Amino acid sequence: MRINGEKTDKAAAKIGPGDTLTFPQGSIIRVVEVVLCGARRGPAPEAQTLYLDKTPPQESVPKSPGFDGKGRPTKKDRRSLDLSRRGPLA
């Protein structure tokens, strides 16, 4: 997790209005700007008003070729499935 572009190891790091948080969520890197600090722990719709999501839009990744369900996949089919499951970062 990064606060204003600087890496932090502490889960209890202090943040305030105007701070920018960058963190991974699944395979997406999220960028969030804190607008206000909440006075209490409340429902999700209320919490969503406290930040602005500045995550850049993800480019759509074409769906990987899958198994058609017709018999056993060949070695070539299995290799292509393995490559598509590993993703671009592996």
N, C-alpha and C positions, 0 to 999 in steps of 0.2 A: 504494500500500500504506500502511496505517496501523498504527502500533504504539501500543496503549493510546489510540486515538482521535486521535493526532497523525500527520500526514502525514510520510513520510520519503522522501527521494530516493535514499538510499544503499542499495545492495543488500546491503552488508555490515554493516548495523546490528546492534548487539548486542541479543539477546533472552534472556530467562530464564524460569524457572518463574513462573507467575502473569501473564505478559504476554498481552494479547489482540491478535491480528492480524486485520485486516480487509482483504480483497483481492478483486478481481474474478476469477472463473474462468468463462470463457465469458460467458453472459448472467446468471450468478448472482453475487451478492455473498456471499462466504464469511466467516464469523466463527469463529475458532479460538482456543482458550485453550491456552497451553503448560503442560503438567503437569510434565514433566521434560525435561532436556537429555540427549540421547543421548551415550554415551561413545564410540561408534564408528558408522560408517556401516553399517547393516544392512539386512535385508529389510523389505519393506513392512509385514507384520503386526507386526513389532517396532516400527516407526516409528509405527504407528497407536495404540500404547499410550502414546505420549509427548504426545498432545494430545487435547483434547475439542472436538468439532465442535459449535458453538453456532449454526450457520446456521439462521435461521428457515425453517420449511417454506414451500415455494413453492406459491402457489395454482395450481391446474391451469388452464391456458389452453385454451379450447376450440380444437379443431383448425380451422385456417382452411379455407375452401372451396377445393377444388382442382379441377383439370381432370378431367372424367370420362373423357376419352380418346375422345370421340365427335366426330370431325371437328376442324376448326380452332377455337380459342377465339375468341369474339367480343371486340370492344374492351372491353365491360363486364367480361367474364371476365378479360381481361388486367389491367385496372385493379384489380379485386378481388384478383388474385394479387399484383400489385405492392404493394398496401397491406398485405397479410398478410405478405409477405416483409420489408418494412421494419421491422415491429414497432412497439411503442408508443413507443419512444424516438426514432424518426426524425422 
